[in-house]
Amino acid sequence: MSTHDVEVLIKPECHLCAEALEVTAGVCGELGLDYRTTDITEHPDLAAQFAEEIPVLRINGVVRDFWKFDPSRMRRLLS
């Protein structure tokens, strides 16, 4: 199994972030992968770059999805 660095960029009180984290937790759980979250409000550079696209899915540092995460697409990207 390949190893992936899965990161979800979020911000507080974001309903899309909550939904994206549910999808991420489910897919990563199925595949036995860990993921991490990064709160963009604690990182001004990320806040400036992604303010309008939150949540953002990054896999190995590459943006792969934003706003609504598709579980089928995520499985494909991580398999």
PyMOL Python script that loads the backbone (N, CA, C, O; Angstrom):
from pymol import cmd

cmd.read_pdbstr("""\
ATOM      1  N   MET A   1       0.851  -1.181   0.000  1.00  0.00           N
ATOM      2  CA  MET A   1       0.000   0.000   0.000  1.00  0.00           C
ATOM      3  C   MET A   1       0.889   1.234   0.000  1.00  0.00           C
ATOM      4  O   MET A   1       1.872   1.304   0.738  1.00  0.00           O
ATOM      5  N   SER A   2       0.533   2.212  -0.838  1.00  0.00           N
ATOM      6  CA  SER A   2       1.330   3.434  -0.892  1.00  0.00           C
ATOM      7  C   SER A   2       0.984   4.340   0.295  1.00  0.00           C
ATOM      8  O   SER A   2      -0.090   4.245   0.889  1.00  0.00           O
ATOM      9  N   THR A   3       1.918   5.203   0.608  1.00  0.00           N
ATOM     10  CA  THR A   3       1.723   6.132   1.708  1.00  0.00           C
ATOM     11  C   THR A   3       1.374   7.500   1.142  1.00  0.00           C
ATOM     12  O   THR A   3       1.978   7.957   0.171  1.00  0.00           O
ATOM     13  N   HIS A   4       0.407   8.138   1.749  1.00  0.00           N
ATOM     14  CA  HIS A   4      -0.023   9.460   1.307  1.00  0.00           C
ATOM     15  C   HIS A   4      -0.052  10.403   2.494  1.00  0.00           C
ATOM     16  O   HIS A   4      -0.405  10.011   3.607  1.00  0.00           O
ATOM     17  N   ASP A   5       0.326  11.657   2.244  1.00  0.00           N
ATOM     18  CA  ASP A   5       0.165  12.723   3.221  1.00  0.00           C
ATOM     19  C   ASP A   5      -1.166  13.390   2.898  1.00  0.00           C
ATOM     20  O   ASP A   5      -1.269  14.142   1.929  1.00  0.00           O
ATOM     21  N   VAL A   6      -2.187  13.114   3.714  1.00  0.00           N
ATOM     22  CA  VAL A   6      -3.534  13.633   3.487  1.00  0.00           C
ATOM     23  C   VAL A   6      -3.772  14.765   4.481  1.00  0.00           C
ATOM     24  O   VAL A   6      -3.680  14.574   5.694  1.00  0.00           O
ATOM     25  N   GLU A   7      -4.078  15.941   3.948  1.00  0.00           N
ATOM     26  CA  GLU A   7      -4.289  17.126   4.780  1.00  0.00           C
ATOM     27  C   GLU A   7      -5.571  17.812   4.342  1.00  0.00           C
ATOM     28  O   GLU A   7      -5.840  17.949   3.149  1.00  0.00           O
ATOM     29  N   VAL A   8      -6.363  18.243   5.323  1.00  0.00           N
ATOM     30  CA  VAL A   8      -7.571  19.001   5.048  1.00  0.00           C
ATOM     31  C   VAL A   8      -7.404  20.389   5.664  1.00  0.00           C
ATOM     32  O   VAL A   8      -7.224  20.531   6.873  1.00  0.00           O
ATOM     33  N   LEU A   9      -7.466  21.400   4.811  1.00  0.00           N
ATOM     34  CA  LEU A   9      -7.411  22.780   5.280  1.00  0.00           C
ATOM     35  C   LEU A   9      -8.819  23.202   5.668  1.00  0.00           C
ATOM     36  O   LEU A   9      -9.756  23.059   4.882  1.00  0.00           O
ATOM     37  N   ILE A  10      -8.963  23.719   6.872  1.00  0.00           N
ATOM     38  CA  ILE A  10     -10.279  24.068   7.415  1.00  0.00           C
ATOM     39  C   ILE A  10     -10.221  25.436   8.074  1.00  0.00           C
ATOM     40  O   ILE A  10      -9.153  26.033   8.209  1.00  0.00           O
ATOM     41  N   LYS A  11     -11.393  25.924   8.484  1.00  0.00           N
ATOM     42  CA  LYS A  11     -11.478  27.087   9.362  1.00  0.00           C
ATOM     43  C   LYS A  11     -12.654  26.868  10.306  1.00  0.00           C
ATOM     44  O   LYS A  11     -13.571  26.112   9.986  1.00  0.00           O
ATOM     45  N   PRO A  12     -12.637  27.519  11.461  1.00  0.00           N
ATOM     46  CA  PRO A  12     -13.694  27.312  12.458  1.00  0.00           C
ATOM     47  C   PRO A  12     -15.077  27.699  11.923  1.00  0.00           C
ATOM     48  O   PRO A  12     -15.222  28.577  11.073  1.00  0.00           O
ATOM     49  N   GLU A  13     -16.071  27.012  12.452  1.00  0.00           N
ATOM     50  CA  GLU A  13     -17.478  27.287  12.160  1.00  0.00           C
ATOM     51  C   GLU A  13     -17.794  27.239  10.670  1.00  0.00           C
ATOM     52  O   GLU A  13     -18.548  28.066  10.158  1.00  0.00           O
ATOM     53  N   CYS A  14     -17.221  26.279   9.994  1.00  0.00           N
ATOM     54  CA  CYS A  14     -17.409  26.103   8.558  1.00  0.00           C
ATOM     55  C   CYS A  14     -18.179  24.800   8.343  1.00  0.00           C
ATOM     56  O   CYS A  14     -17.644  23.716   8.576  1.00  0.00           O
ATOM     57  N   HIS A  15     -19.432  24.905   7.900  1.00  0.00           N
ATOM     58  CA  HIS A  15     -20.237  23.685   7.733  1.00  0.00           C
ATOM     59  C   HIS A  15     -19.703  22.796   6.615  1.00  0.00           C
ATOM     60  O   HIS A  15     -19.795  21.572   6.711  1.00  0.00           O
ATOM     61  N   LEU A  16     -19.149  23.380   5.563  1.00  0.00           N
ATOM     62  CA  LEU A  16     -18.558  22.562   4.509  1.00  0.00           C
ATOM     63  C   LEU A  16     -17.335  21.814   5.025  1.00  0.00           C
ATOM     64  O   LEU A  16     -17.055  20.694   4.596  1.00  0.00           O
ATOM     65  N   CYS A  17     -16.608  22.441   5.948  1.00  0.00           N
ATOM     66  CA  CYS A  17     -15.440  21.778   6.546  1.00  0.00           C
ATOM     67  C   CYS A  17     -15.873  20.551   7.338  1.00  0.00           C
ATOM     68  O   CYS A  17     -15.238  19.499   7.261  1.00  0.00           O
ATOM     69  N   ALA A  18     -16.945  20.689   8.092  1.00  0.00           N
ATOM     70  CA  ALA A  18     -17.448  19.559   8.879  1.00  0.00           C
ATOM     71  C   ALA A  18     -17.837  18.401   7.961  1.00  0.00           C
ATOM     72  O   ALA A  18     -17.534  17.244   8.251  1.00  0.00           O
ATOM     73  N   GLU A  19     -18.510  18.718   6.854  1.00  0.00           N
ATOM     74  CA  GLU A  19     -18.904  17.676   5.900  1.00  0.00           C
ATOM     75  C   GLU A  19     -17.674  17.036   5.258  1.00  0.00           C
ATOM     76  O   GLU A  19     -17.619  15.817   5.097  1.00  0.00           O
ATOM     77  N   ALA A  20     -16.693  17.855   4.894  1.00  0.00           N
ATOM     78  CA  ALA A  20     -15.478  17.337   4.259  1.00  0.00           C
ATOM     79  C   ALA A  20     -14.696  16.442   5.210  1.00  0.00           C
ATOM     80  O   ALA A  20     -14.119  15.439   4.790  1.00  0.00           O
ATOM     81  N   LEU A  21     -14.675  16.800   6.482  1.00  0.00           N
ATOM     82  CA  LEU A  21     -13.971  15.976   7.462  1.00  0.00           C
ATOM     83  C   LEU A  21     -14.655  14.631   7.655  1.00  0.00           C
ATOM     84  O   LEU A  21     -13.982  13.624   7.874  1.00  0.00           O
ATOM     85  N   GLU A  22     -15.988  14.598   7.578  1.00  0.00           N
ATOM     86  CA  GLU A  22     -16.707  13.325   7.660  1.00  0.00           C
ATOM     87  C   GLU A  22     -16.323  12.414   6.494  1.00  0.00           C
ATOM     88  O   GLU A  22     -16.063  11.226   6.683  1.00  0.00           O
ATOM     89  N   VAL A  23     -16.290  12.984   5.288  1.00  0.00           N
ATOM     90  CA  VAL A  23     -15.915  12.206   4.103  1.00  0.00           C
ATOM     91  C   VAL A  23     -14.470  11.721   4.235  1.00  0.00           C
ATOM     92  O   VAL A  23     -14.171  10.555   3.975  1.00  0.00           O
ATOM     93  N   THR A  24     -13.585  12.624   4.640  1.00  0.00           N
ATOM     94  CA  THR A  24     -12.172  12.275   4.768  1.00  0.00           C
ATOM     95  C   THR A  24     -11.966  11.183   5.812  1.00  0.00           C
ATOM     96  O   THR A  24     -11.227  10.228   5.573  1.00  0.00           O
ATOM     97  N   ALA A  25     -12.609  11.317   6.957  1.00  0.00           N
ATOM     98  CA  ALA A  25     -12.480  10.310   8.013  1.00  0.00           C
ATOM     99  C   ALA A  25     -12.982   8.956   7.522  1.00  0.00           C
ATOM    100  O   ALA A  25     -12.366   7.926   7.796  1.00  0.00           O
ATOM    101  N   GLY A  26     -14.094   8.955   6.800  1.00  0.00           N
ATOM    102  CA  GLY A  26     -14.644   7.702   6.293  1.00  0.00           C
ATOM    103  C   GLY A  26     -13.735   7.028   5.287  1.00  0.00           C
ATOM    104  O   GLY A  26     -13.442   5.839   5.411  1.00  0.00           O
ATOM    105  N   VAL A  27     -13.286   7.776   4.293  1.00  0.00           N
ATOM    106  CA  VAL A  27     -12.450   7.200   3.243  1.00  0.00           C
ATOM    107  C   VAL A  27     -11.092   6.785   3.804  1.00  0.00           C
ATOM    108  O   VAL A  27     -10.620   5.682   3.527  1.00  0.00           O
ATOM    109  N   CYS A  28     -10.464   7.655   4.586  1.00  0.00           N
ATOM    110  CA  CYS A  28      -9.163   7.302   5.161  1.00  0.00           C
ATOM    111  C   CYS A  28      -9.288   6.107   6.103  1.00  0.00           C
ATOM    112  O   CYS A  28      -8.394   5.264   6.164  1.00  0.00           O
ATOM    113  N   GLY A  29     -10.394   6.037   6.835  1.00  0.00           N
ATOM    114  CA  GLY A  29     -10.640   4.891   7.706  1.00  0.00           C
ATOM    115  C   GLY A  29     -10.741   3.595   6.915  1.00  0.00           C
ATOM    116  O   GLY A  29     -10.170   2.577   7.308  1.00  0.00           O
ATOM    117  N   GLU A  30     -11.464   3.630   5.803  1.00  0.00           N
ATOM    118  CA  GLU A  30     -11.597   2.442   4.946  1.00  0.00           C
ATOM    119  C   GLU A  30     -10.242   1.982   4.426  1.00  0.00           C
ATOM    120  O   GLU A  30      -9.981   0.783   4.324  1.00  0.00           O
ATOM    121  N   LEU A  31      -9.382   2.942   4.097  1.00  0.00           N
ATOM    122  CA  LEU A  31      -8.103   2.622   3.459  1.00  0.00           C
ATOM    123  C   LEU A  31      -6.957   2.488   4.460  1.00  0.00           C
ATOM    124  O   LEU A  31      -5.821   2.213   4.072  1.00  0.00           O
ATOM    125  N   GLY A  32      -7.254   2.682   5.747  1.00  0.00           N
ATOM    126  CA  GLY A  32      -6.222   2.562   6.768  1.00  0.00           C
ATOM    127  C   GLY A  32      -5.194   3.677   6.742  1.00  0.00           C
ATOM    128  O   GLY A  32      -4.029   3.469   7.082  1.00  0.00           O
ATOM    129  N   LEU A  33      -5.629   4.864   6.335  1.00  0.00           N
ATOM    130  CA  LEU A  33      -4.730   6.011   6.233  1.00  0.00           C
ATOM    131  C   LEU A  33      -5.026   7.041   7.320  1.00  0.00           C
ATOM    132  O   LEU A  33      -6.164   7.188   7.766  1.00  0.00           O
ATOM    133  N   ASP A  34      -3.998   7.734   7.728  1.00  0.00           N
ATOM    134  CA  ASP A  34      -4.162   8.862   8.640  1.00  0.00           C
ATOM    135  C   ASP A  34      -4.350  10.132   7.819  1.00  0.00           C
ATOM    136  O   ASP A  34      -3.972  10.188   6.649  1.00  0.00           O
ATOM    137  N   TYR A  35      -4.933  11.140   8.439  1.00  0.00           N
ATOM    138  CA  TYR A  35      -5.032  12.454   7.816  1.00  0.00           C
ATOM    139  C   TYR A  35      -4.849  13.485   8.911  1.00  0.00           C
ATOM    140  O   TYR A  35      -4.956  13.176  10.098  1.00  0.00           O
ATOM    141  N   ARG A  36      -4.574  14.699   8.505  1.00  0.00           N
ATOM    142  CA  ARG A  36      -4.424  15.782   9.474  1.00  0.00           C
ATOM    143  C   ARG A  36      -5.199  16.992   8.992  1.00  0.00           C
ATOM    144  O   ARG A  36      -5.488  17.140   7.805  1.00  0.00           O
ATOM    145  N   THR A  37      -5.525  17.842   9.931  1.00  0.00           N
ATOM    146  CA  THR A  37      -6.212  19.081   9.598  1.00  0.00           C
ATOM    147  C   THR A  37      -5.292  20.255   9.889  1.00  0.00           C
ATOM    148  O   THR A  37      -4.448  20.197  10.783  1.00  0.00           O
ATOM    149  N   THR A  38      -5.470  21.314   9.125  1.00  0.00           N
ATOM    150  CA  THR A  38      -4.746  22.554   9.341  1.00  0.00           C
ATOM    151  C   THR A  38      -5.763  23.682   9.324  1.00  0.00           C
ATOM    152  O   THR A  38      -6.483  23.864   8.342  1.00  0.00           O
ATOM    153  N   ASP A  39      -5.821  24.438  10.412  1.00  0.00           N
ATOM    154  CA  ASP A  39      -6.726  25.578  10.532  1.00  0.00           C
ATOM    155  C   ASP A  39      -6.055  26.776   9.861  1.00  0.00           C
ATOM    156  O   ASP A  39      -5.030  27.263  10.341  1.00  0.00           O
ATOM    157  N   ILE A  40      -6.631  27.254   8.751  1.00  0.00           N
ATOM    158  CA  ILE A  40      -5.990  28.334   8.004  1.00  0.00           C
ATOM    159  C   ILE A  40      -5.957  29.645   8.776  1.00  0.00           C
ATOM    160  O   ILE A  40      -5.164  30.529   8.451  1.00  0.00           O
ATOM    161  N   THR A  41      -6.812  29.789   9.801  1.00  0.00           N
ATOM    162  CA  THR A  41      -6.788  31.035  10.570  1.00  0.00           C
ATOM    163  C   THR A  41      -5.514  31.158  11.397  1.00  0.00           C
ATOM    164  O   THR A  41      -5.191  32.242  11.883  1.00  0.00           O
ATOM    165  N   GLU A  42      -4.792  30.056  11.557  1.00  0.00           N
ATOM    166  CA  GLU A  42      -3.524  30.071  12.289  1.00  0.00           C
ATOM    167  C   GLU A  42      -2.324  30.213  11.358  1.00  0.00           C
ATOM    168  O   GLU A  42      -1.180  30.246  11.812  1.00  0.00           O
ATOM    169  N   HIS A  43      -2.588  30.298  10.051  1.00  0.00           N
ATOM    170  CA  HIS A  43      -1.528  30.375   9.045  1.00  0.00           C
ATOM    171  C   HIS A  43      -1.900  31.447   8.019  1.00  0.00           C
ATOM    172  O   HIS A  43      -2.593  31.146   7.047  1.00  0.00           O
ATOM    173  N   PRO A  44      -1.457  32.684   8.214  1.00  0.00           N
ATOM    174  CA  PRO A  44      -1.852  33.788   7.325  1.00  0.00           C
ATOM    175  C   PRO A  44      -1.581  33.525   5.840  1.00  0.00           C
ATOM    176  O   PRO A  44      -2.361  33.956   4.990  1.00  0.00           O
ATOM    177  N   ASP A  45      -0.494  32.828   5.519  1.00  0.00           N
ATOM    178  CA  ASP A  45      -0.197  32.535   4.121  1.00  0.00           C
ATOM    179  C   ASP A  45      -1.258  31.623   3.506  1.00  0.00           C
ATOM    180  O   ASP A  45      -1.677  31.831   2.367  1.00  0.00           O
ATOM    181  N   LEU A  46      -1.690  30.615   4.262  1.00  0.00           N
ATOM    182  CA  LEU A  46      -2.746  29.715   3.773  1.00  0.00           C
ATOM    183  C   LEU A  46      -4.083  30.430   3.709  1.00  0.00           C
ATOM    184  O   LEU A  46      -4.857  30.219   2.775  1.00  0.00           O
ATOM    185  N   ALA A  47      -4.363  31.277   4.699  1.00  0.00           N
ATOM    186  CA  ALA A  47      -5.620  32.034   4.716  1.00  0.00           C
ATOM    187  C   ALA A  47      -5.711  32.921   3.477  1.00  0.00           C
ATOM    188  O   ALA A  47      -6.774  33.022   2.864  1.00  0.00           O
ATOM    189  N   ALA A  48      -4.616  33.556   3.111  1.00  0.00           N
ATOM    190  CA  ALA A  48      -4.611  34.422   1.931  1.00  0.00           C
ATOM    191  C   ALA A  48      -4.790  33.609   0.652  1.00  0.00           C
ATOM    192  O   ALA A  48      -5.484  34.037  -0.269  1.00  0.00           O
ATOM    193  N   GLN A  49      -4.170  32.452   0.601  1.00  0.00           N
ATOM    194  CA  GLN A  49      -4.205  31.631  -0.611  1.00  0.00           C
ATOM    195  C   GLN A  49      -5.540  30.911  -0.806  1.00  0.00           C
ATOM    196  O   GLN A  49      -6.024  30.790  -1.931  1.00  0.00           O
ATOM    197  N   PHE A  50      -6.138  30.431   0.298  1.00  0.00           N
ATOM    198  CA  PHE A  50      -7.309  29.554   0.179  1.00  0.00           C
ATOM    199  C   PHE A  50      -8.587  30.104   0.803  1.00  0.00           C
ATOM    200  O   PHE A  50      -9.534  29.346   1.013  1.00  0.00           O
ATOM    201  N   ALA A  51      -8.639  31.372   1.099  1.00  0.00           N
ATOM    202  CA  ALA A  51      -9.777  31.951   1.825  1.00  0.00           C
ATOM    203  C   ALA A  51     -11.135  31.620   1.204  1.00  0.00           C
ATOM    204  O   ALA A  51     -12.105  31.397   1.929  1.00  0.00           O
ATOM    205  N   GLU A  52     -11.214  31.586  -0.108  1.00  0.00           N
ATOM    206  CA  GLU A  52     -12.495  31.362  -0.781  1.00  0.00           C
ATOM    207  C   GLU A  52     -12.733  29.907  -1.185  1.00  0.00           C
ATOM    208  O   GLU A  52     -13.770  29.602  -1.773  1.00  0.00           O
ATOM    209  N   GLU A  53     -11.814  29.019  -0.889  1.00  0.00           N
ATOM    210  CA  GLU A  53     -11.930  27.636  -1.356  1.00  0.00           C
ATOM    211  C   GLU A  53     -12.054  26.620  -0.231  1.00  0.00           C
ATOM    212  O   GLU A  53     -12.064  25.419  -0.502  1.00  0.00           O
ATOM    213  N   ILE A  54     -12.146  27.045   0.994  1.00  0.00           N
ATOM    214  CA  ILE A  54     -12.160  26.150   2.154  1.00  0.00           C
ATOM    215  C   ILE A  54     -13.436  25.323   2.165  1.00  0.00           C
ATOM    216  O   ILE A  54     -14.501  25.855   1.853  1.00  0.00           O
ATOM    217  N   PRO A  55     -13.371  24.067   2.505  1.00  0.00           N
ATOM    218  CA  PRO A  55     -12.215  23.251   2.838  1.00  0.00           C
ATOM    219  C   PRO A  55     -11.430  22.848   1.588  1.00  0.00           C
ATOM    220  O   PRO A  55     -11.957  22.848   0.475  1.00  0.00           O
ATOM    221  N   VAL A  56     -10.162  22.506   1.802  1.00  0.00           N
ATOM    222  CA  VAL A  56      -9.283  22.085   0.717  1.00  0.00           C
ATOM    223  C   VAL A  56      -8.661  20.745   1.090  1.00  0.00           C
ATOM    224  O   VAL A  56      -8.181  20.556   2.208  1.00  0.00           O
ATOM    225  N   LEU A  57      -8.678  19.826   0.142  1.00  0.00           N
ATOM    226  CA  LEU A  57      -8.019  18.538   0.313  1.00  0.00           C
ATOM    227  C   LEU A  57      -6.676  18.597  -0.398  1.00  0.00           C
ATOM    228  O   LEU A  57      -6.608  18.854  -1.600  1.00  0.00           O
ATOM    229  N   ARG A  58      -5.609  18.355   0.358  1.00  0.00           N
ATOM    230  CA  ARG A  58      -4.281  18.256  -0.241  1.00  0.00           C
ATOM    231  C   ARG A  58      -3.754  16.842  -0.002  1.00  0.00           C
ATOM    232  O   ARG A  58      -3.784  16.326   1.115  1.00  0.00           O
ATOM    233  N   ILE A  59      -3.276  16.241  -1.073  1.00  0.00           N
ATOM    234  CA  ILE A  59      -2.660  14.922  -0.992  1.00  0.00           C
ATOM    235  C   ILE A  59      -1.230  15.078  -1.468  1.00  0.00           C
ATOM    236  O   ILE A  59      -0.973  15.482  -2.602  1.00  0.00           O
ATOM    237  N   ASN A  60      -0.298  14.748  -0.575  1.00  0.00           N
ATOM    238  CA  ASN A  60       1.127  14.916  -0.866  1.00  0.00           C
ATOM    239  C   ASN A  60       1.434  16.344  -1.302  1.00  0.00           C
ATOM    240  O   ASN A  60       2.256  16.572  -2.190  1.00  0.00           O
ATOM    241  N   GLY A  61       0.753  17.315  -0.657  1.00  0.00           N
ATOM    242  CA  GLY A  61       1.006  18.725  -0.911  1.00  0.00           C
ATOM    243  C   GLY A  61       0.307  19.312  -2.121  1.00  0.00           C
ATOM    244  O   GLY A  61       0.423  20.511  -2.377  1.00  0.00           O
ATOM    245  N   VAL A  62      -0.420  18.489  -2.876  1.00  0.00           N
ATOM    246  CA  VAL A  62      -1.096  18.947  -4.090  1.00  0.00           C
ATOM    247  C   VAL A  62      -2.593  19.097  -3.808  1.00  0.00           C
ATOM    248  O   VAL A  62      -3.212  18.189  -3.254  1.00  0.00           O
ATOM    249  N   VAL A  63      -3.174  20.232  -4.184  1.00  0.00           N
ATOM    250  CA  VAL A  63      -4.614  20.440  -4.014  1.00  0.00           C
ATOM    251  C   VAL A  63      -5.356  19.478  -4.938  1.00  0.00           C
ATOM    252  O   VAL A  63      -5.137  19.469  -6.149  1.00  0.00           O
ATOM    253  N   ARG A  64      -6.231  18.676  -4.355  1.00  0.00           N
ATOM    254  CA  ARG A  64      -6.983  17.676  -5.114  1.00  0.00           C
ATOM    255  C   ARG A  64      -8.483  17.919  -5.110  1.00  0.00           C
ATOM    256  O   ARG A  64      -9.191  17.395  -5.971  1.00  0.00           O
ATOM    257  N   ASP A  65      -8.985  18.705  -4.155  1.00  0.00           N
ATOM    258  CA  ASP A  65     -10.415  18.979  -4.082  1.00  0.00           C
ATOM    259  C   ASP A  65     -10.636  20.177  -3.187  1.00  0.00           C
ATOM    260  O   ASP A  65      -9.778  20.512  -2.370  1.00  0.00           O
ATOM    261  N   PHE A  66     -11.790  20.829  -3.334  1.00  0.00           N
ATOM    262  CA  PHE A  66     -12.173  21.895  -2.414  1.00  0.00           C
ATOM    263  C   PHE A  66     -13.689  22.014  -2.391  1.00  0.00           C
ATOM    264  O   PHE A  66     -14.381  21.495  -3.267  1.00  0.00           O
ATOM    265  N   TRP A  67     -14.190  22.703  -1.383  1.00  0.00           N
ATOM    266  CA  TRP A  67     -15.605  22.885  -1.075  1.00  0.00           C
ATOM    267  C   TRP A  67     -16.299  21.582  -0.703  1.00  0.00           C
ATOM    268  O   TRP A  67     -16.528  21.330   0.480  1.00  0.00           O
ATOM    269  N   LYS A  68     -16.634  20.757  -1.671  1.00  0.00           N
ATOM    270  CA  LYS A  68     -17.317  19.477  -1.419  1.00  0.00           C
ATOM    271  C   LYS A  68     -16.401  18.345  -1.859  1.00  0.00           C
ATOM    272  O   LYS A  68     -15.964  18.301  -3.009  1.00  0.00           O
ATOM    273  N   PHE A  69     -16.112  17.427  -0.937  1.00  0.00           N
ATOM    274  CA  PHE A  69     -15.224  16.313  -1.262  1.00  0.00           C
ATOM    275  C   PHE A  69     -16.061  15.135  -1.738  1.00  0.00           C
ATOM    276  O   PHE A  69     -17.033  14.753  -1.087  1.00  0.00           O
ATOM    277  N   ASP A  70     -15.684  14.565  -2.866  1.00  0.00           N
ATOM    278  CA  ASP A  70     -16.371  13.401  -3.411  1.00  0.00           C
ATOM    279  C   ASP A  70     -15.667  12.139  -2.911  1.00  0.00           C
ATOM    280  O   ASP A  70     -14.489  11.936  -3.205  1.00  0.00           O
ATOM    281  N   PRO A  71     -16.378  11.280  -2.154  1.00  0.00           N
ATOM    282  CA  PRO A  71     -15.717  10.098  -1.598  1.00  0.00           C
ATOM    283  C   PRO A  71     -15.169   9.150  -2.660  1.00  0.00           C
ATOM    284  O   PRO A  71     -14.103   8.568  -2.460  1.00  0.00           O
ATOM    285  N   SER A  72     -15.862   8.977  -3.775  1.00  0.00           N
ATOM    286  CA  SER A  72     -15.375   8.080  -4.831  1.00  0.00           C
ATOM    287  C   SER A  72     -14.079   8.610  -5.436  1.00  0.00           C
ATOM    288  O   SER A  72     -13.137   7.853  -5.670  1.00  0.00           O
ATOM    289  N   ARG A  73     -14.042   9.902  -5.682  1.00  0.00           N
ATOM    290  CA  ARG A  73     -12.829  10.527  -6.223  1.00  0.00           C
ATOM    291  C   ARG A  73     -11.680  10.393  -5.219  1.00  0.00           C
ATOM    292  O   ARG A  73     -10.549  10.090  -5.600  1.00  0.00           O
ATOM    293  N   MET A  74     -11.975  10.620  -3.934  1.00  0.00           N
ATOM    294  CA  MET A  74     -10.936  10.530  -2.913  1.00  0.00           C
ATOM    295  C   MET A  74     -10.383   9.106  -2.833  1.00  0.00           C
ATOM    296  O   MET A  74      -9.172   8.914  -2.728  1.00  0.00           O
ATOM    297  N   ARG A  75     -11.258   8.123  -2.880  1.00  0.00           N
ATOM    298  CA  ARG A  75     -10.803   6.720  -2.853  1.00  0.00           C
ATOM    299  C   ARG A  75      -9.864   6.445  -4.033  1.00  0.00           C
ATOM    300  O   ARG A  75      -8.814   5.821  -3.877  1.00  0.00           O
ATOM    301  N   ARG A  76     -10.259   6.916  -5.196  1.00  0.00           N
ATOM    302  CA  ARG A  76      -9.454   6.708  -6.403  1.00  0.00           C
ATOM    303  C   ARG A  76      -8.085   7.383  -6.259  1.00  0.00           C
ATOM    304  O   ARG A  76      -7.066   6.790  -6.615  1.00  0.00           O
ATOM    305  N   LEU A  77      -8.053   8.607  -5.744  1.00  0.00           N
ATOM    306  CA  LEU A  77      -6.791   9.336  -5.581  1.00  0.00           C
ATOM    307  C   LEU A  77      -5.872   8.672  -4.562  1.00  0.00           C
ATOM    308  O   LEU A  77      -4.649   8.751  -4.677  1.00  0.00           O
ATOM    309  N   LEU A  78      -6.464   8.018  -3.566  1.00  0.00           N
ATOM    310  CA  LEU A  78      -5.673   7.433  -2.491  1.00  0.00           C
ATOM    311  C   LEU A  78      -5.366   5.949  -2.675  1.00  0.00           C
ATOM    312  O   LEU A  78      -4.612   5.368  -1.895  1.00  0.00           O
ATOM    313  N   SER A  79      -5.944   5.341  -3.697  1.00  0.00           N
ATOM    314  CA  SER A  79      -5.718   3.899  -3.924  1.00  0.00           C
ATOM    315  C   SER A  79      -4.535   3.665  -4.831  1.00  0.00           C
ATOM    316  O   SER A  79      -4.202   2.518  -5.128  1.00  0.00           O
TER     317      SER A  79
END
""", "prot")
cmd.dss("prot")
cmd.show_as("cartoon", "prot")
cmd.util.cbc("prot")
cmd.orient("prot")
